[in-house]
Amino acid sequence: MNAPGWLLCLKGEAVIDLPDGDFVRLRAGEGYQLASMWDVLPTRDGTTLLLMG
């Protein structure tokens, strides 16, 4: 995806795949500001994310 903004993890856990082999793990209650290409991989059932742009 290429949508900038804040990605918030409301429930569960997810790994955000970033360019150049970087990644960020988000757990419930955590957020990360996205500014470049990214993809998301939920790592728990029922993971709920909110993208605010």
N, C-alpha and C positions, 0 to 999 in steps of 0.2 A: 504494500500500500504506500501511498505517498501523501497522506493527509496529515498536515501539521496540527499540533494542539496538545492538550494534556490527556493522557490515557490513565484512567483510574481503575484499579481493581476493586470491585465492590464485594466480590465473593470468590473464594478459591485461590488459584495461583496460575500465573502464566509467564512464559518466557518471551520477551520481545527480541526478535532477531534484527540486528542493525547491520549496516554496511561494514565491510572490512573485518568480519569475523567477531565483532562486538555483540554483546547481548546484555539484557537487563532482566532480572527476575522480579516480578511484582507479586506481592502477597496481598491479601485482603487489607484494605485501608491505605495502600501505598499508591503513589502516582509517579508518572514520568513525563517530562515534556519532550515531545517528538518534533524534530525539525528536518528529518531526512527520510529516505526510504526505510520501510520497516515491514515486518510481518509478525504475526502473533501465533504462539503455540500454547494453547491451554494445557496445563499439566494435571489438572484435577477435574473430575466430573462436576458439572454445575457452575463452572467458572463464569462470572459475569463481569464484563468490562464496559466502561463508559468512556467514549472519546468526546472531549469538549474542545471545539476549535473555535 
